[in-house]
């Protein structure tokens, strides 16, 4: 045993070879450490970021502050539409965090103020997972703002403007110490009132988030017209000057705004049921509103026909005064009730006669023609007498017995009461062997009569 030890220690070549081999293994392991140690399995995924933020390979990947892997590769990629570039990070993670949820978030964060960074993972809660070789999409990645980006905002122009603001602010505060103290004294009650204001804003019922989103949408809509907005503000200079000259009145208006708003809220609570009922009523009125055009047209026709009648109404009223007085006197009599009782059966008996005579009068105008012709019938005539006599016209061929028929058998004993026809004597005569009226031949309506000359105009 002692001889072996002495032989190994006494061989410088063997010791040097072993040392060189150990050094070579250390160098190889050090060189490949950035890509992971050999013979160790990892959970490899990738992530797409809009900006790699000067990230380098081999930086840590952490979850909750614990290192769970490293960035093995950073590669610039081109979008499918070819209009922009982004970076793809290759991540080698420990098997202990394998199968991350698909809603996992990634953020590039600064490790120190000198520019070192690391990648932070925020596992999600989805039951679906990212398989090995999967990708965290760009929509789920972000990056913190670096300090150099903040300080880079203060370029020469901004520093010059900042100095001008400080200088003008100093001039504004000069000699106004007392006013400044009063302003500082007013800050505590203002902040106390602001607490109520902020509490109101934070209430979910105010829907502040929807207001901000709407404001953002409005801003995006106005962005294309930004060049025209500058001209709008220039043109509004006159209006703004007018508002500025009424500063006291504007202040009073703003002071009264809370009370007006409170009154409006109270009124709205009272008006809400009325408005709901009005909305329901308007909904029910829609079918009637649709009929209004035809109704208005019908009312127009009524007005057109009614205006001439209304113009004659005063004359009718004057003529009806005496009649109405007589009717009133009749109504006051005790016997009027008995008369009404007897009037019912009388009307029932007259109804068939009226139903027969009314169309005869309206079509043939018997009464009007008789009244018109009565005077002339009693005064005019021929050598046989006036026209009121009764003369029978009896042809011998129709009166005496004869083997041959009279060639003209047109004889009608009763008036022609067919619809549209009038009495015998006014219809045209047609020769031929026909007894009674000629079928299909009617005299039609008799002529209408007019009032005698000098009769007052008006309803009759």
C-alpha positions in Angstrom: 0.0 0.0 0.0 2.7 2.4 0.8 4.5 1.6 -2.4 1.3 2.5 -4.5 0.9 5.9 -2.8 4.5 6.7 -3.3 4.3 5.8 -7.0 1.2 8.0 -7.6 2.7 10.9 -5.8 6.0 10.4 -7.6 4.4 10.7 -11.1 4.2 14.4 -12.1 2.8 13.5 -15.5 -0.2 11.7 -14.1 -0.9 14.6 -11.6 -0.7 17.2 -14.4 -3.0 15.2 -16.7 -5.6 14.9 -14.0 -5.4 18.6 -13.2 -5.7 19.5 -16.9 -8.8 17.3 -17.2 -10.5 18.9 -14.2 -9.7 22.4 -15.6 -11.1 21.4 -19.0 -14.4 20.1 -17.4 -14.7 23.3 -15.4 -14.2 25.5 -18.5 -16.8 23.5 -20.5 -19.3 23.7 -17.6 -18.7 27.4 -17.3 -19.2 28.0 -21.0 -22.4 26.0 -21.2 -23.8 27.4 -17.9 -25.7 30.1 -19.8 -27.6 27.4 -21.8 -28.1 25.1 -18.7 -26.2 22.4 -17.2 -25.8 19.2 -19.1 -27.8 16.1 -18.2 -30.4 18.2 -16.4 -33.9 18.3 -18.0 -35.8 21.6 -18.2 -39.2 23.0 -19.0 -38.6 25.1 -22.1 -41.1 27.7 -23.3 -40.9 31.1 -25.1 -42.4 34.5 -24.7 -43.0 37.4 -27.2 -42.3 40.9 -25.9 -42.7 44.2 -27.7 -39.3 45.5 -26.4 -36.6 43.4 -24.8 -35.4 46.5 -22.8 -31.7 45.7 -23.4 -32.2 42.3 -21.8 -29.3 39.8 -22.0 -29.1 36.1 -22.0 -28.5 34.1 -18.8 -30.6 36.6 -16.7 -32.8 35.1 -14.0 -36.4 34.1 -14.4 -38.2 34.4 -11.1 -41.6 33.6 -9.6 -42.4 35.4 -6.4 -38.7 36.4 -6.1 -37.4 32.8 -6.4 -35.1 31.9 -9.3 -36.8 29.2 -11.4 -34.8 29.4 -14.6 -33.0 31.7 -17.0 -33.3 33.3 -20.4 -31.3 31.2 -22.9 -31.8 33.1 -26.1 -33.2 36.5 -27.3 -34.2 36.7 -31.0 -35.6 39.6 -33.1 -38.7 38.5 -35.0 -40.8 40.2 -37.7 -44.6 40.3 -37.5 -46.7 38.4 -40.0 -47.8 41.6 -41.8 -44.2 42.7 -42.0 -44.9 46.1 -40.5 -43.1 45.8 -37.1 -40.6 43.8 -35.1 -40.7 42.2 -31.7 -38.5 40.0 -29.6 -38.8 36.3 -28.7 -37.3 35.1 -25.4 -36.4 31.5 -24.9 -36.9 30.4 -21.3 -35.4 27.4 -19.6 -37.3 26.7 -16.4 -37.0 24.1 -13.7 -39.2 21.1 -13.9 -40.8 22.1 -10.5 -42.8 24.9 -12.3 -43.6 22.8 -15.4 -47.0 23.2 -17.0 -47.7 26.9 -16.2 -51.3 28.1 -16.8 -52.1 29.6 -20.2 -53.0 33.0 -18.6 -49.5 33.4 -17.0 -48.2 36.9 -17.3 -44.5 38.0 -17.9 -42.9 41.3 -17.0 -39.3 42.5 -17.6 -38.2 44.2 -14.4 -35.1 46.2 -13.3 -32.8 44.4 -10.9 -30.8 47.5 -10.0 -30.5 51.2 -10.9 -27.5 50.5 -13.0 -29.4 48.6 -15.7 -29.5 44.9 -14.6 -32.8 43.2 -15.2 -34.6 40.0 -14.7 -37.8 38.3 -15.9 -40.7 37.9 -13.5 -43.5 35.4 -14.1 -47.0 35.7 -12.7 -48.7 32.3 -12.9 -52.5 32.5 -13.7 -55.4 30.5 -12.5 -56.6 28.8 -15.7 -56.9 25.0 -15.8 -55.3 24.9 -19.2 -51.5 24.9 -19.2 -48.7 25.9 -21.5 -47.1 22.7 -23.0 -43.4 22.4 -23.4 -42.4 24.5 -26.4 -45.4 26.7 -26.0 -45.4 30.5 -26.1 -46.6 33.3 -23.9 -48.3 35.8 -26.3 -47.3 39.4 -26.5 -50.6 40.5 -25.1 -49.6 38.9 -21.7 -46.1 40.5 -21.5 -45.0 43.9 -20.4 -41.9 45.8 -19.2 -41.1 48.3 -16.5 -39.9 51.8 -17.3 -36.2 52.2 -16.9 -34.6 55.0 -14.9 -32.6 56.1 -18.0 -35.9 56.5 -19.9 -37.3 58.8 -17.3 -34.1 60.9 -17.1 -33.9 60.9 -20.9 -37.1 62.9 -21.0 -35.3 65.9 -19.6 -33.5 67.0 -22.8 -32.2 70.4 -23.4 -35.5 71.9 -24.5 -37.4 70.4 -21.6 -34.8 71.6 -19.1 -35.0 75.1 -20.6 -38.8 75.1 -20.2 -38.5 73.7 -16.7 -36.2 76.5 -15.7 -38.7 79.0 -17.2 -41.5 77.5 -15.2 -39.5 77.6 -11.9 -38.5 81.2 -12.6 -42.0 82.4 -13.3 -43.4 80.5 -10.3 -40.7 82.2 -8.1 -41.8 85.6 -9.4 -45.4 84.7 -8.7 -44.7 83.7 -5.1 -42.5 86.7 -4.4 -44.2 89.1 -1.9 -47.1 86.8 -1.4 -46.1 85.0 1.7 -49.3 85.9 3.6 -51.5 84.6 0.8 -49.4 81.5 0.6 -49.9 80.9 4.3 -53.6 81.3 3.9 -53.6 78.8 1.1 -51.6 76.3 3.2 -54.1 76.9 6.0 -57.0 76.1 3.7 -55.4 72.8 2.5 -56.6 70.6 5.5 -60.3 71.4 5.1 -59.9 71.1 1.4 -58.4 67.6 1.8 -61.2 66.7 4.2 -63.8 67.7 1.7 -61.7 65.9 -1.0 -62.1 62.7 1.0 -65.8 62.8 0.5 -65.3 63.5 -3.2 -62.8 60.7 -3.6 -65.1 58.3 -1.7 -67.9 59.2 -4.2 -65.6 58.6 -7.1 -64.5 55.2 -5.8 -68.1 54.1 -5.3 -68.9 51.5 -8.0 -72.3 53.1 -8.7 -70.5 56.2 -10.2 -69.0 54.0 -13.0 -65.9 56.1 -13.1 -64.1 53.4 -15.2 -66.8 53.6 -17.9 -66.4 57.4 -17.9 -62.6 57.1 -18.3 -63.1 54.6 -21.1 -65.6 56.9 -22.8 -63.2 59.9 -22.4 -60.4 57.8 -23.9 -62.7 56.9 -26.9 -63.6 60.6 -27.3 -59.9 61.5 -27.3 -59.1 58.9 -29.9 -61.9 60.2 -32.0 -60.7 63.8 -31.7 -57.0 62.8 -32.4 -57.4 62.9 -36.2 -58.9 66.4 -36.0 -56.2 67.7 -33.6 -54.9 70.2 -36.3 -58.4 71.8 -36.5 -58.8 71.9 -32.7 -56.0 74.5 -32.4 -58.0 76.8 -34.7 -61.1 76.1 -32.6 -59.3 77.3 -29.4 -58.0 80.4 -31.2 -61.5 81.2 -32.4 -62.8 80.7 -28.9 -60.6 83.4 -27.5 -63.4 86.0 -27.7 -65.8 83.7 -25.8 -63.2 82.9 -23.1 -62.5 86.6 -22.6 -66.2 87.2 -22.2 -66.4 84.4 -19.6 -63.4 85.8 -17.8 -64.9 89.3 -17.6 -67.9 87.7 -15.7 -65.7 86.0 -13.2 -67.9 87.0 -10.2 -71.1 85.9 -11.8 -69.4 82.6 -12.9 -68.2 82.1 -9.3 -71.7 82.6 -8.0 -73.0 80.1 -10.6 -70.5 77.5 -9.5 -71.4 78.2 -5.8 -75.1 77.6 -6.5 -74.4 74.4 -8.6 -74.5 72.0 -5.6 -77.9 73.3 -4.4 -79.3 73.1 -8.0 -77.9 69.6 -8.4 -79.5 68.6 -5.1 -82.8 70.0 -6.2 -82.5 68.3 -9.5 -81.9 65.0 -7.8 -84.9 65.4 -5.6 -87.1 66.4 -8.6 -85.8 63.5 -10.6 -86.9 61.0 -7.9 -90.4 62.5 -8.0 -90.4 62.7 -11.8 -89.1 59.2 -12.4 -92.6 57.5 -11.9 -94.2 60.2 -14.0 -91.7 59.7 -16.8 -92.2 55.9 -16.6 -96.0 56.3 -16.9 -95.5 58.8 -19.8 -93.3 56.3 -21.6 -95.9 53.6 -21.1 -98.7 56.0 -22.3 -96.7 56.9 -25.3 -96.2 53.2 -26.1 -99.9 52.6 -25.9 -100.7 55.7 -28.0 -98.5 54.5 -30.9 -101.4 52.7 -32.7 -103.6 55.8 -32.4 -100.8 58.0 -33.7 -100.4 55.8 -36.7 -104.2 56.4 -37.5 -103.8 60.2 -37.1 -103.0 61.0 -40.8 -106.2 59.3 -42.0 -108.2 60.9 -39.1 -106.9 64.3 -39.9 -107.8 63.9 -43.5 -111.3 62.8 -42.5 -111.6 65.8 -40.1 -110.5 68.1 -43.0 -113.3 66.8 -45.1 -115.7 67.3 -42.2 -114.5 70.9 -41.9 -114.8 71.6 -45.6 -118.4 70.3 -45.6 -119.3 71.8 -42.3 -118.1 75.4 -42.8 -120.9 76.2 -45.3 -123.4 74.6 -42.9 -122.1 76.6 -40.0 -122.3 79.8 -42.0 -126.0 79.1 -42.4 -126.5 78.2 -38.8 -127.3 81.7 -37.5 -130.2 81.9 -40.0 -131.4 78.5 -38.9 -131.1 79.6 -35.2 -133.2 82.7 -35.8 -135.9 80.7 -37.7 -135.9 78.0 -35.0 -136.6 80.4 -32.1 -140.4 80.5 -32.6 -140.5 76.7 -33.2 -138.5 76.0 -30.1 -140.8 78.3 -28.0 -143.8 76.3 -29.3 -142.0 73.0 -28.6 -141.2 74.2 -25.1 -144.8 75.2 -24.4 -145.9 71.8 -25.6 -143.5 70.0 -23.4 -144.8 71.9 -20.4 -148.3 70.7 -20.9 -149.5 67.7 -18.9 -151.1 66.1 -21.9 -147.8 65.8 -23.6 -146.8 62.6 -21.7 -150.1 61.0 -22.8 -149.4 62.0 -26.4 -146.0 60.4 -26.3 -147.5 57.2 -25.0 -150.0 57.2 -27.9 -147.2 58.2 -30.3 -145.4 54.9 -30.1 -148.1 52.7 -31.7 -148.8 55.5 -34.2 -145.2 55.5 -35.3 -145.2 51.8 -35.5 -148.2 52.0 -37.9 -146.7 54.8 -39.9 -143.3 53.2 -40.3 -144.2 50.8 -43.2 -145.9 53.7 -45.1 -142.9 55.9 -44.5 -140.5 53.2 -45.6 -142.5 53.0 -48.9 -143.1 56.8 -49.4 -139.7 58.1 -48.4 -137.8 56.7 -51.4 -140.7 57.7 -53.7 -140.5 61.3 -52.5 -136.7 61.5 -52.5 -136.5 60.0 -56.0 -139.7 61.2 -57.7 -140.3 64.5 -55.8 -144.1 64.0 -55.8 -144.9 66.6 -53.2 -142.6 69.2 -54.7 -144.0 68.7 -58.2 -147.6 68.8 -57.0 -147.0 72.0 -55.0 -145.3 73.6 -58.0 -147.9 72.5 -60.6 -151.1 72.8 -58.4 -151.7 76.5 -59.2 -151.2 76.1 -63.0 -153.2 72.9 -63.1 -156.2 74.7 -61.7 -155.9 77.8 -64.0 -154.7 76.3 -67.3 -156.4 73.9 -69.6 -158.0 73.5 -73.1 -161.4 73.6 -74.7 -162.5 70.6 -72.6 -161.7 72.3 -69.3 -158.7 72.8 -67.0 -156.1 70.1 -66.3 -157.7 69.0 -63.0 -160.5 67.1 -64.8 -160.4 63.4 -65.1 -160.6 62.0 -68.5 -160.5 58.3 -69.5 -158.6 57.4 -72.6 -160.0 54.1 -73.7 -159.1 52.9 -77.2 -162.0 51.1 -78.8 -159.8 48.1 -79.8 -159.0 47.6 -76.1 -162.6 48.3 -74.9 -164.8 46.5 -77.4 -164.6 42.9 -78.3 -162.6 42.4 -81.5 -161.0 39.4 -83.3 -157.8 41.3 -83.6 -155.6 42.6 -80.8 -154.9 46.3 -80.5 -151.4 46.9 -81.9 -150.6 49.1 -78.9 -151.3 47.3 -75.7 -149.1 49.5 -73.6 -151.3 50.1 -70.6 -150.3 50.4 -66.9 -152.9 50.6 -64.1 -150.6 51.0 -61.2 -147.5 53.3 -60.8 -144.1 52.0 -61.6 -142.7 51.5 -58.1 -139.6 49.7 -59.1 -136.4 51.1 -57.6 -135.3 54.1 -59.6 -138.6 54.5 -61.4 -141.4 57.0 -60.9 -145.2 57.2 -61.6 -146.9 56.5 -65.0 -146.7 59.4 -67.5 -143.1 60.3 -66.9 -141.5 57.3 -68.5 -140.9 57.1 -72.2 -143.5 55.2 -74.3 -142.5 52.3 -76.5 -144.9 51.0 -79.1 -145.6 47.3 -79.4 -147.7 44.5 -78.0 -146.8 44.9 -74.4 -149.2 45.0 -71.5 -147.9 47.0 -68.6 -144.5 48.8 -68.3 -141.8 47.9 -70.7 -139.3 45.6 -68.9 -136.0 47.2 -68.2 -137.2 50.7 -69.1 -137.6 53.2 -66.3 -138.2 56.9 -66.3 -135.6 57.5 -63.6 -135.8 60.4 -61.1 -138.1 63.3 -61.5 -136.6 66.9 -61.7 -135.9 68.6 -58.4 -137.8 71.8 -57.5 -136.4 75.0 -56.1 -137.9 77.5 -53.6 -140.1 80.3 -54.9 -138.5 83.6 -55.6 -138.0 85.8 -52.5 -137.8 82.8 -50.1 -135.0 83.6 -47.4 -131.9 81.5 -47.8 -131.2 79.0 -45.1 -132.1 75.4 -44.1 -135.5 74.3 -45.1 
